[in-house]
Amino acid sequence: MFSVVRDPRMSILGLKKKQPKTFKVKVITMDAEVEFSCEVKWKGKDLFDLVCRTIGLRETWFFGLRYTVKDTYAWLKMEKRVLDQEVPKEFPITFHFLAKFFPEKVEEELVQEITQHLFFLQVKKQILDEEIFCSPEAAVLLASYAIQAKYGDYDPNFHKPGFLAQDELMPKRVLMQYQMTPDMWEEKITAWYAEHRGIARDEAEMDYLKIAQDLDMYGVSYFSITQNKRDTELLLGVDAQGLHIYNPNNKLNPNKSFPWSGIRNISYSEKEFTIKPLDKKKEVFKFYSSQLRVNKLMERQILSREKQMREEAERAKEDMERRLFQLQDEARLANEALLRSEETADLLAEKAQIAEEEAKLLAHKAAEAEQERQRLEVTALKTKEEKRLIEQKMREAEQLTVKLVEQSERRLKEADHLKQDLNEAKDAERRAKQKLLEITKTTYPIMAAYSSPPLTLEGGGDLNLDAGPCRTDFKDSDMKRLSMEIERERLEYMEKSKNLQEQLKELKSEIESLKLEEQQQSSLFAPRNDPRLYFEPPYVPHSNRNSAYLAQMAYSEEV
């Protein structure tokens, strides 16, 4: 058997050489250099987005990636693969991340601090490289803002003379224009620099850009052209305002200008460019470029500018539409709020009217309540005074009761004495009569013997003159008179008792009416169960009721 031995070199030669999947690029910004490893299939937009994400840039529409090829520069196209464009074939491929379009008003259009800083560095470099013309006075002022952004506030103890020797601050053309030493330039710049105390770095950079944006060559890209085939050399300037035609020796003052708003169309055919104004009465401007690469660059620059303007117009339109919708919503909300306010105003007016009427009613009720309060106060004062008078009368009645009790007891004692005297008088009368009868019986025979009539008393009785010790002190007429006097006093006493009882009833009814009125008045100031509302006459014990009765009768008689 034979075995086949394969040569490994034959296997290696039979395989195709593998293509690399990535390539290296170097991106140079105005203040840094960054290297990336890119995939072969990446387009220009993939690389551009990676750079923007790396440096933290969001305002991407101002910038682009520029590369150099055959003594000219070109901008990396976003829609094509990186390796399919005319980029340098050396690795890593070098790109410059630069501002491609310049805003007309930096303070309004530049929002991010990183965007502002990149613009500041690029414009400053263009001024120092004399790509942007700057007068000596403006150059000194711009240099002072650049120093403020770099070093901060001026400190004479720290910033000694010569501290700006290593800084490039002025264009060489300006330095050569005047016969001044570096120390003299530093003194002028420092004088302005000292005036910027308190300005932060971002503010100083913005002040720098606000001055630079007013310079004539700010944001202008120049291309060499000819107006006719006789090779009359001119310069085409492209900036944010439009297209400008310059003489090669004067980049400040254009011969012709075509604002973007006045251009109807720009056409390109091989080496010929045609600018058609919006006003059809104006002349169509044609120019030529001998270099095809420059033509393509100009075409891309012009188209890019038109694309940027369209994008800006679309963004402005979107902002306006968004603002319009916002304003419509605000107007709708304001209208609804207005309607609610009107309804609320009407409701408040109605409530105010009701409140006013209620206030008037309450004021009227308050006046009535005040009058009622005053009346009740007067009534309370009257009731209080009447109560005081009643209490005073009751105290006087009590005193009179005690007095009448004493008088009653004295009268009872006198009556007892009178009864005792009456009984004694009756007993004496009886004894006198008895004794008189006895004497009469004893002396009658003797008197008869003498035939002399007996002595007659004035009252018709007979009396013996010899009966001296048995003489009577009372007669029937005296007894009758005494009895009649006692009876008369008893009748008078009964009559007075009757009158006193009637007056006592009247006083009792008056007291009851006063008590009832006091209870009605007191119910307005105290609860119904308040015991202070009820006036009770002073308590008279049962044993002294007769005396109290007599006292009330006597009091009524005195009243």
Helices and strands as residue ranges (DSSP letters): H 8-14, E 22-28, E 33-39, H 44-55, G 60-62, E 63-69, E 72-75, G 82-84, E 93-99, H 106-109, H 113-128, H 136-151, H 172-177, H 182-194, H 201-212, E 221-226, E 233-238, E 242-246, E 256-259, G 260-262, E 263-269, E 272-277, E 285-288, H 292-450, H 476-522, G 531-533, G 542-544, H 545-558
